[in-house]
Amino acid sequence: MTSKDPQPQSSQPNKNPFSPTVNLSTLPIPQLTSIKTQLTQELQHLTTSFTQLRAAQAKFKDCIKSIRDGIEKPSTDPQNPPATLLVPLTPSLYVPGTLASTETVLVDIGTGFYIEKTPPSARNFYTSKISQLAQNLQDLEIVVQGKQGNLTVVEDVLRQKMISESTGSGGGEGGKREGGDG
C-alpha cells in the first residue's frame, strides 16, 4: 500500500488520497444505483448536520446577545432595577426570574457541565465557539459540494448506461419491448 497514488482523478472532486478511484463506466447498473443511494443518504446526513451546526451557531449568538442585553446593559444604570429574565427550564418552557448577581454567569460548556465566568469571559467563550462552528460549517460545505459533484457524476453515468442498455436491447425510445429482466 502506497501513501500517494499518482492516479488522475479527472471528474471526481474528492481529492482524498485514501479513497479509491473507480471508473464508473465499468460498473453495472445495480451497483451504480447502490452508489447513488449511498451518496444520497450521505448528502441527507451531511445536510442535517449542516442545519444542526447552523442552529448551534445561532444559539451561541443568542447567548452573547443575552449577556450583552440582560447583564451588561442594565448594570450600566444603577438606578435601573434588575430586569426580569426568562429562564429556560426545557427547550419549550421558560419561567420569569431575576439575576442574583451580575458579576458572574454560568456557561454551558456541553454535556451538562457548567462553569462560572465573568460576562466578558463568557462572551469570549461564545465568540470562540461561533468561530469554531463557522470553520466547521465551511469544511462541511466543501464536503457537501464534493458529494453533490460525485452524485451528479454517478447519475450521469447511470443515465448513459440506462440509455445505452435500452437502445442496445432494441427497445428504442419507447423502453424495453423484448425480454425485460431488469
Rosetta constraint file for C-alpha pairs under 8 A:
AtomPair CA 3 CA 17 HARMONIC 7.66 0.50
AtomPair CA 4 CA 17 HARMONIC 6.54 0.50
AtomPair CA 5 CA 17 HARMONIC 7.15 0.50
AtomPair CA 7 CA 21 HARMONIC 7.71 0.50
AtomPair CA 9 CA 13 HARMONIC 7.64 0.50
AtomPair CA 9 CA 15 HARMONIC 7.44 0.50
AtomPair CA 9 CA 21 HARMONIC 7.01 0.50
AtomPair CA 11 CA 153 HARMONIC 7.53 0.50
AtomPair CA 12 CA 146 HARMONIC 7.98 0.50
AtomPair CA 12 CA 149 HARMONIC 7.26 0.50
AtomPair CA 12 CA 150 HARMONIC 6.22 0.50
AtomPair CA 12 CA 153 HARMONIC 7.80 0.50
AtomPair CA 13 CA 146 HARMONIC 5.35 0.50
AtomPair CA 13 CA 149 HARMONIC 6.52 0.50
AtomPair CA 13 CA 150 HARMONIC 6.97 0.50
AtomPair CA 14 CA 146 HARMONIC 5.78 0.50
AtomPair CA 14 CA 147 HARMONIC 7.76 0.50
AtomPair CA 14 CA 150 HARMONIC 7.79 0.50
AtomPair CA 23 CA 27 HARMONIC 7.42 0.50
AtomPair CA 24 CA 32 HARMONIC 7.57 0.50
AtomPair CA 24 CA 154 HARMONIC 7.15 0.50
AtomPair CA 24 CA 157 HARMONIC 6.85 0.50
AtomPair CA 25 CA 157 HARMONIC 6.35 0.50
AtomPair CA 25 CA 161 HARMONIC 7.77 0.50
AtomPair CA 27 CA 31 HARMONIC 6.34 0.50
AtomPair CA 27 CA 32 HARMONIC 6.46 0.50
AtomPair CA 28 CA 32 HARMONIC 6.36 0.50
AtomPair CA 29 CA 33 HARMONIC 6.08 0.50
AtomPair CA 29 CA 158 HARMONIC 6.47 0.50
AtomPair CA 29 CA 161 HARMONIC 7.01 0.50
AtomPair CA 29 CA 162 HARMONIC 7.46 0.50
AtomPair CA 30 CA 34 HARMONIC 6.20 0.50
AtomPair CA 31 CA 35 HARMONIC 6.20 0.50
AtomPair CA 32 CA 36 HARMONIC 6.08 0.50
AtomPair CA 32 CA 154 HARMONIC 6.73 0.50
AtomPair CA 32 CA 158 HARMONIC 6.24 0.50
AtomPair CA 33 CA 37 HARMONIC 6.18 0.50
AtomPair CA 33 CA 158 HARMONIC 7.33 0.50
AtomPair CA 34 CA 38 HARMONIC 6.18 0.50
AtomPair CA 35 CA 39 HARMONIC 6.09 0.50
AtomPair CA 35 CA 154 HARMONIC 7.56 0.50
AtomPair CA 36 CA 40 HARMONIC 6.10 0.50
AtomPair CA 36 CA 151 HARMONIC 6.23 0.50
AtomPair CA 36 CA 154 HARMONIC 6.33 0.50
AtomPair CA 36 CA 155 HARMONIC 6.90 0.50
AtomPair CA 37 CA 41 HARMONIC 6.22 0.50
AtomPair CA 38 CA 42 HARMONIC 6.18 0.50
AtomPair CA 39 CA 43 HARMONIC 6.06 0.50
AtomPair CA 39 CA 147 HARMONIC 6.76 0.50
AtomPair CA 39 CA 150 HARMONIC 7.78 0.50
AtomPair CA 39 CA 151 HARMONIC 6.09 0.50
AtomPair CA 40 CA 44 HARMONIC 6.23 0.50
AtomPair CA 40 CA 151 HARMONIC 7.27 0.50
AtomPair CA 41 CA 45 HARMONIC 6.23 0.50
AtomPair CA 42 CA 46 HARMONIC 6.07 0.50
AtomPair CA 42 CA 147 HARMONIC 7.93 0.50
AtomPair CA 43 CA 47 HARMONIC 5.95 0.50
AtomPair CA 43 CA 144 HARMONIC 6.52 0.50
AtomPair CA 43 CA 147 HARMONIC 6.68 0.50
AtomPair CA 43 CA 148 HARMONIC 7.28 0.50
AtomPair CA 44 CA 48 HARMONIC 6.17 0.50
AtomPair CA 45 CA 49 HARMONIC 6.22 0.50
AtomPair CA 46 CA 50 HARMONIC 6.06 0.50
AtomPair CA 46 CA 140 HARMONIC 7.49 0.50
AtomPair CA 46 CA 144 HARMONIC 6.66 0.50
AtomPair CA 47 CA 51 HARMONIC 6.24 0.50
AtomPair CA 47 CA 144 HARMONIC 7.52 0.50
AtomPair CA 48 CA 52 HARMONIC 6.23 0.50
AtomPair CA 49 CA 53 HARMONIC 6.15 0.50
AtomPair CA 50 CA 54 HARMONIC 6.26 0.50
AtomPair CA 50 CA 137 HARMONIC 6.55 0.50
AtomPair CA 50 CA 140 HARMONIC 6.97 0.50
AtomPair CA 50 CA 141 HARMONIC 7.80 0.50
AtomPair CA 51 CA 55 HARMONIC 6.23 0.50
AtomPair CA 52 CA 56 HARMONIC 6.19 0.50
AtomPair CA 53 CA 57 HARMONIC 6.13 0.50
AtomPair CA 53 CA 133 HARMONIC 6.63 0.50
AtomPair CA 53 CA 137 HARMONIC 6.97 0.50
AtomPair CA 54 CA 58 HARMONIC 6.23 0.50
AtomPair CA 54 CA 133 HARMONIC 7.90 0.50
AtomPair CA 54 CA 137 HARMONIC 7.72 0.50
AtomPair CA 55 CA 59 HARMONIC 6.27 0.50
AtomPair CA 56 CA 60 HARMONIC 6.31 0.50
AtomPair CA 57 CA 61 HARMONIC 6.29 0.50
AtomPair CA 57 CA 129 HARMONIC 7.77 0.50
AtomPair CA 57 CA 130 HARMONIC 5.53 0.50
AtomPair CA 57 CA 133 HARMONIC 6.40 0.50
AtomPair CA 57 CA 134 HARMONIC 7.78 0.50
AtomPair CA 58 CA 62 HARMONIC 6.18 0.50
AtomPair CA 59 CA 63 HARMONIC 6.22 0.50
AtomPair CA 60 CA 64 HARMONIC 6.41 0.50
AtomPair CA 60 CA 126 HARMONIC 5.71 0.50
AtomPair CA 60 CA 127 HARMONIC 7.68 0.50
AtomPair CA 60 CA 129 HARMONIC 7.35 0.50
AtomPair CA 60 CA 130 HARMONIC 6.52 0.50
AtomPair CA 61 CA 65 HARMONIC 6.26 0.50
AtomPair CA 61 CA 126 HARMONIC 7.39 0.50
AtomPair CA 61 CA 127 HARMONIC 7.84 0.50
AtomPair CA 61 CA 130 HARMONIC 7.36 0.50
AtomPair CA 62 CA 66 HARMONIC 6.03 0.50
AtomPair CA 63 CA 67 HARMONIC 6.22 0.50
AtomPair CA 63 CA 123 HARMONIC 7.99 0.50
AtomPair CA 63 CA 126 HARMONIC 7.31 0.50
AtomPair CA 64 CA 68 HARMONIC 6.10 0.50
AtomPair CA 64 CA 122 HARMONIC 7.91 0.50
AtomPair CA 64 CA 123 HARMONIC 5.54 0.50
AtomPair CA 64 CA 126 HARMONIC 6.62 0.50
AtomPair CA 64 CA 127 HARMONIC 7.71 0.50
AtomPair CA 65 CA 69 HARMONIC 5.82 0.50
AtomPair CA 65 CA 70 HARMONIC 7.85 0.50
AtomPair CA 66 CA 70 HARMONIC 5.19 0.50
AtomPair CA 66 CA 71 HARMONIC 7.32 0.50
AtomPair CA 67 CA 71 HARMONIC 5.19 0.50
AtomPair CA 67 CA 72 HARMONIC 6.39 0.50
AtomPair CA 67 CA 119 HARMONIC 6.44 0.50
AtomPair CA 67 CA 123 HARMONIC 7.23 0.50
AtomPair CA 68 CA 72 HARMONIC 5.04 0.50
AtomPair CA 68 CA 73 HARMONIC 6.19 0.50
AtomPair CA 69 CA 73 HARMONIC 5.34 0.50
AtomPair CA 69 CA 74 HARMONIC 7.37 0.50
AtomPair CA 70 CA 74 HARMONIC 6.57 0.50
AtomPair CA 70 CA 83 HARMONIC 7.36 0.50
AtomPair CA 70 CA 85 HARMONIC 7.40 0.50
AtomPair CA 71 CA 75 HARMONIC 6.29 0.50
AtomPair CA 71 CA 102 HARMONIC 5.98 0.50
AtomPair CA 71 CA 119 HARMONIC 7.56 0.50
AtomPair CA 72 CA 76 HARMONIC 6.76 0.50
AtomPair CA 72 CA 102 HARMONIC 7.91 0.50
AtomPair CA 72 CA 119 HARMONIC 7.42 0.50
AtomPair CA 73 CA 77 HARMONIC 7.58 0.50
AtomPair CA 74 CA 78 HARMONIC 7.66 0.50
AtomPair CA 74 CA 80 HARMONIC 6.65 0.50
AtomPair CA 74 CA 82 HARMONIC 7.04 0.50
AtomPair CA 74 CA 83 HARMONIC 7.43 0.50
AtomPair CA 75 CA 80 HARMONIC 7.99 0.50
AtomPair CA 75 CA 102 HARMONIC 7.52 0.50
AtomPair CA 82 CA 98 HARMONIC 6.47 0.50
AtomPair CA 82 CA 99 HARMONIC 7.00 0.50
AtomPair CA 83 CA 98 HARMONIC 6.36 0.50
AtomPair CA 83 CA 99 HARMONIC 7.97 0.50
AtomPair CA 84 CA 96 HARMONIC 6.21 0.50
AtomPair CA 84 CA 97 HARMONIC 5.48 0.50
AtomPair CA 84 CA 98 HARMONIC 4.98 0.50
AtomPair CA 84 CA 99 HARMONIC 7.92 0.50
AtomPair CA 85 CA 96 HARMONIC 5.58 0.50
AtomPair CA 85 CA 97 HARMONIC 5.21 0.50
AtomPair CA 85 CA 98 HARMONIC 5.80 0.50
AtomPair CA 85 CA 99 HARMONIC 7.78 0.50
AtomPair CA 86 CA 94 HARMONIC 5.62 0.50
AtomPair CA 86 CA 95 HARMONIC 5.36 0.50
AtomPair CA 86 CA 96 HARMONIC 4.54 0.50
AtomPair CA 86 CA 97 HARMONIC 6.03 0.50
AtomPair CA 87 CA 94 HARMONIC 5.22 0.50
AtomPair CA 87 CA 95 HARMONIC 5.24 0.50
AtomPair CA 87 CA 96 HARMONIC 6.02 0.50
AtomPair CA 87 CA 97 HARMONIC 6.26 0.50
AtomPair CA 88 CA 92 HARMONIC 7.57 0.50
AtomPair CA 88 CA 93 HARMONIC 5.98 0.50
AtomPair CA 88 CA 94 HARMONIC 4.33 0.50
AtomPair CA 88 CA 95 HARMONIC 6.57 0.50
AtomPair CA 89 CA 93 HARMONIC 5.55 0.50
AtomPair CA 89 CA 94 HARMONIC 5.63 0.50
AtomPair CA 89 CA 95 HARMONIC 7.20 0.50
AtomPair CA 90 CA 94 HARMONIC 7.07 0.50
AtomPair CA 102 CA 119 HARMONIC 7.90 0.50
AtomPair CA 103 CA 118 HARMONIC 6.10 0.50
AtomPair CA 103 CA 119 HARMONIC 7.24 0.50
AtomPair CA 104 CA 116 HARMONIC 6.20 0.50
AtomPair CA 104 CA 117 HARMONIC 5.31 0.50
AtomPair CA 104 CA 118 HARMONIC 4.40 0.50
AtomPair CA 104 CA 119 HARMONIC 6.15 0.50
AtomPair CA 105 CA 116 HARMONIC 5.56 0.50
AtomPair CA 105 CA 117 HARMONIC 5.44 0.50
AtomPair CA 105 CA 118 HARMONIC 6.08 0.50
AtomPair CA 105 CA 119 HARMONIC 6.34 0.50
AtomPair CA 105 CA 122 HARMONIC 7.44 0.50
AtomPair CA 106 CA 114 HARMONIC 5.89 0.50
AtomPair CA 106 CA 115 HARMONIC 5.44 0.50
AtomPair CA 106 CA 116 HARMONIC 4.59 0.50
AtomPair CA 106 CA 117 HARMONIC 6.33 0.50
AtomPair CA 107 CA 114 HARMONIC 5.20 0.50
AtomPair CA 107 CA 115 HARMONIC 5.27 0.50
AtomPair CA 107 CA 116 HARMONIC 6.21 0.50
AtomPair CA 107 CA 117 HARMONIC 6.85 0.50
AtomPair CA 107 CA 122 HARMONIC 6.71 0.50
AtomPair CA 108 CA 112 HARMONIC 6.88 0.50
AtomPair CA 108 CA 113 HARMONIC 5.90 0.50
AtomPair CA 108 CA 114 HARMONIC 4.47 0.50
AtomPair CA 108 CA 115 HARMONIC 6.73 0.50
AtomPair CA 109 CA 113 HARMONIC 5.72 0.50
AtomPair CA 109 CA 114 HARMONIC 5.72 0.50
AtomPair CA 109 CA 115 HARMONIC 7.07 0.50
AtomPair CA 110 CA 114 HARMONIC 7.56 0.50
AtomPair CA 117 CA 121 HARMONIC 5.86 0.50
AtomPair CA 117 CA 122 HARMONIC 5.64 0.50
AtomPair CA 118 CA 122 HARMONIC 6.04 0.50
AtomPair CA 119 CA 123 HARMONIC 6.14 0.50
AtomPair CA 120 CA 124 HARMONIC 6.25 0.50
AtomPair CA 121 CA 125 HARMONIC 6.16 0.50
AtomPair CA 122 CA 126 HARMONIC 6.24 0.50
AtomPair CA 123 CA 127 HARMONIC 5.99 0.50
AtomPair CA 124 CA 128 HARMONIC 6.13 0.50
AtomPair CA 125 CA 129 HARMONIC 6.33 0.50
AtomPair CA 126 CA 130 HARMONIC 6.14 0.50
AtomPair CA 127 CA 131 HARMONIC 6.26 0.50
AtomPair CA 128 CA 132 HARMONIC 6.17 0.50
AtomPair CA 129 CA 133 HARMONIC 6.13 0.50
AtomPair CA 130 CA 134 HARMONIC 6.08 0.50
AtomPair CA 131 CA 135 HARMONIC 6.34 0.50
AtomPair CA 132 CA 136 HARMONIC 6.22 0.50
AtomPair CA 133 CA 137 HARMONIC 5.95 0.50
AtomPair CA 134 CA 138 HARMONIC 6.26 0.50
AtomPair CA 135 CA 139 HARMONIC 6.24 0.50
AtomPair CA 136 CA 140 HARMONIC 5.99 0.50
AtomPair CA 137 CA 141 HARMONIC 5.96 0.50
AtomPair CA 138 CA 142 HARMONIC 6.44 0.50
AtomPair CA 139 CA 143 HARMONIC 6.50 0.50
AtomPair CA 140 CA 144 HARMONIC 6.11 0.50
AtomPair CA 141 CA 145 HARMONIC 6.12 0.50
AtomPair CA 142 CA 146 HARMONIC 6.21 0.50
AtomPair CA 143 CA 147 HARMONIC 6.19 0.50
AtomPair CA 144 CA 148 HARMONIC 6.06 0.50
AtomPair CA 145 CA 149 HARMONIC 6.12 0.50
AtomPair CA 146 CA 150 HARMONIC 6.19 0.50
AtomPair CA 147 CA 151 HARMONIC 6.04 0.50
AtomPair CA 148 CA 152 HARMONIC 6.15 0.50
AtomPair CA 149 CA 153 HARMONIC 6.31 0.50
AtomPair CA 150 CA 154 HARMONIC 6.20 0.50
AtomPair CA 151 CA 155 HARMONIC 6.03 0.50
AtomPair CA 152 CA 156 HARMONIC 6.12 0.50
AtomPair CA 153 CA 157 HARMONIC 6.22 0.50
AtomPair CA 154 CA 158 HARMONIC 5.97 0.50
AtomPair CA 155 CA 159 HARMONIC 5.99 0.50
AtomPair CA 156 CA 160 HARMONIC 6.17 0.50
AtomPair CA 157 CA 161 HARMONIC 6.11 0.50
AtomPair CA 158 CA 162 HARMONIC 6.11 0.50
AtomPair CA 159 CA 163 HARMONIC 6.15 0.50
AtomPair CA 160 CA 164 HARMONIC 6.06 0.50
AtomPair CA 161 CA 165 HARMONIC 5.92 0.50
AtomPair CA 162 CA 166 HARMONIC 6.05 0.50
AtomPair CA 163 CA 167 HARMONIC 6.13 0.50
AtomPair CA 164 CA 168 HARMONIC 5.68 0.50
AtomPair CA 165 CA 169 HARMONIC 6.03 0.50
AtomPair CA 166 CA 170 HARMONIC 6.66 0.50
AtomPair CA 166 CA 171 HARMONIC 5.35 0.50
AtomPair CA 166 CA 172 HARMONIC 6.38 0.50
AtomPair CA 166 CA 173 HARMONIC 7.89 0.50
AtomPair CA 166 CA 175 HARMONIC 6.25 0.50
AtomPair CA 166 CA 176 HARMONIC 6.10 0.50
AtomPair CA 167 CA 171 HARMONIC 5.63 0.50
AtomPair CA 167 CA 172 HARMONIC 5.01 0.50
AtomPair CA 167 CA 173 HARMONIC 7.50 0.50
AtomPair CA 169 CA 176 HARMONIC 7.18 0.50
AtomPair CA 169 CA 178 HARMONIC 7.55 0.50
AtomPair CA 170 CA 176 HARMONIC 7.09 0.50
AtomPair CA 170 CA 177 HARMONIC 7.48 0.50
AtomPair CA 170 CA 178 HARMONIC 7.42 0.50
AtomPair CA 171 CA 175 HARMONIC 4.91 0.50
AtomPair CA 171 CA 176 HARMONIC 4.10 0.50
AtomPair CA 171 CA 177 HARMONIC 5.34 0.50
AtomPair CA 171 CA 178 HARMONIC 7.03 0.50
AtomPair CA 172 CA 176 HARMONIC 7.27 0.50
AtomPair CA 176 CA 180 HARMONIC 6.17 0.50
